[in-house]
Amino acid sequence: MSKIFLILLALVGFAAPLAQAQEASPAVNKTAVFAGGCFWCMQPPYDRAKGVLKTSVGYIGGKDSDANYSAVSGHKTQHREAIEVTYDPAQISYEKLLDIFWRQINPTQGNGQFADLGLSYQAAIYFASEEEKKAAEASKEALGKSGKFQKPIVTDILPTTKFYPAEEYHQKYYLKNTADYKAYSVGSGRAGYLEKLWGKEAKE
């Protein structure tokens, strides 16, 4: 058996495990955090999005010691209700996540969202890198130039801080308490506003 043939066999032998290892390597998943008023209403559109692997609603902007629903909803903290989205960037882009975000809120409202007023309900995009910050700013600017709104886009773009998951009964609230969720979505004015502004696009 020639030396060249032996060398080729060795190379093939090393190449196969290497290829298998590369195929087995998990994708590098990322997270993004958005505050859009009542966090119950922010979970369904992201759960439906292809490429989103997990969502969790919770609180951001305040301290661990008072990151609970009673304190946050009572406006006793510096937190905002928010959603943390874990996603596969190979399947869905950060820009697409931003697009979904804009279609769930009133970006011209600075004192809260719809009937919910106060800091805990104010909308914001939380960036974790300079790249995300630039993408968020570009997306906000494009929305302002879209002609959809007569008022300025006032949604905050802020550096991310620690995200605190909310109590378990808030997670997937729209599935656990469907009737209550729908009544709230309509009663708060969110559902009607989004339907009027975006129509079917609000659900895409």
N, C-alpha and C positions, 0 to 999 in steps of 0.2 A: 504494500500500500504506500503510495507516494506521500511525501511530507506535505505537499500542497493540498492533497485530499484530506489529510488529517487536520490541517489548519482550517479548511472550510467547514469540516464537521464541528470543530470546536467553536467557530464563529456562530454557526447556526444554533448550537447548543446554548450559547450565551444570549443570543438575540431573542430566542423564544421566551425565556423567563423575564427578560427586560420588557418585552412587548406586553406580556401578561400583567406585569407590575404596573405599567403605565395605564392599561385598561382598567385595572382594579383601583387605581388612585381616585379617591372621591373628588368631586368638583369643589372648588373653593366657594362656599356660600357666603353671602353678605347679609347685613342687616341694615334697615333704614327705619327712621322714626318720624312719624308725622302726628301733629295735633290738629284735629279737625272738629272741635266741639265734642259733643257726646260720643264717647268712644264706642258705644254699642253700634252706632251707625257707620263707623269707619271699617268695621271688620268684614261685613259681607262682600263688598267689592274686591277687597284684596284676597279673601278666601277663594273667590271665583277665578282669579287671574292665573293663567297657566305660567308656571315658573315660580310662583310663590309657594314655599314649602311649609311655612308656619306663620301664624300671627298670634300676637298676645297684646291685650289691652292693658293699660296701666297708667303710670304717672311719671312725669319728667319735670325737672326744673327746681325741685325742692329737696328736702332732707329725707333720709330714710326714716327718721323717727316719727314723721307725720305723713308718711305716704300711705294713707288709708282713705277709703271713700268718704267716711263721715267728715274728716277734716278737710279734704280737698273740695268736696261738694259744698261744704259750709264756708268756703272761701277763707279758711284759716291758714292756708299754706301758700307757697309760691309755685306749686305744681300746676301743670296743665294735664288734662286727660289726653292720652296719646295712644298710638298703636305702634308696636314694633313689628316690622315685617322682615322675615327671614326668606331670602330668595336666591335662586340660582341665576347668576348673571349671564350664563350661557343660554338661558331660556327667556329671560325677561330683563330688560335694561332698567337702569335707574331712572332714565328719562320717561319710560313707560309708567313706572311707579308714580312719578310726579304727575303725569297726565291723569292717572286714576285719582290722585289726591285732589286736583283742581276740580274734578267733576263731582266731588262729594260735598263741597263747601260753598259758602258765599265769600269770595276773596276780597270783597269790598267792605266787609263788616269787620270793624276792629275791636268792638267791645264784647265780643263773644261770637256765638254762631246761632243764628235764627232766634228762637225764644229764650235760649240759654245765654245769660249774660255773666260777665265776670272773667277774671284772669284764667281760671281753670278751663274755660271754654274757648279761649282765644286760639285762633288757628296759627300754626307755625310749621315750618320745615326745619328739621334738625340735621345739620350736616356734620359728617365725621371726617371729612377731608376737604382739601382745597378744591379737588375735582368735583365733589358733590356740591360744594358751595357755588362754584361757577355754573354748574348744570342747573341748580335751583334758581339762581339769579337770571339765567338765560330763559328758563321756562317761565318765570314770573314776568319778565319783560315781553316775551312773545304773547302771553295771555293778555297783557295790557294793550297790545297792539292788534288783538284779534277782532276788535269791534263788538265783542259780546257785552262789554260793560261800559256804562257811561261814567261811572265813578272810578277813582284810582284803585289799584290793587294794593291792599295794605297788609297782606299776610306777612308775618315775620319770617325771616330766615336767620336761624340762630345756631351757634355751635352746640353740638350735642352734650348732654350731661348723662348721669346715670339714670337708666330706665328702671322703674320699679313695677313689676307685674301687679295688676289689681287682684282683688279677691276672686276666688274661683267662680263664684256665681255670676260674675260679670263676663267671664270668658264665653264666647259664642252665645251671648245672650239672645241673639236673634233666632237661635235654634232651640234654646231651652224654654224661652217664653215668647213664642212667635206672635201671639195675639197682642200681648203688651208691647212688644217691639214695634209692630206695625202701627198700633195706635199712637205710640210716642212719635214715630217718624212723621206721621201725618199731622198730629197735633202740634208739633213743634214748628211746623212750617217748612221743614227741610224737604220732604218728599214733593210737595207742590212746587217749591222753588226750583228744584233740580229738574223736574219734569218739564216745567215751562221753559227753562233756559236751555236744557240739553236734549230733551225728548228721549228717544231711544239711546242716544249716545251716553247718557248718564249711567246706563247699565252695562255698557261694553267694557 
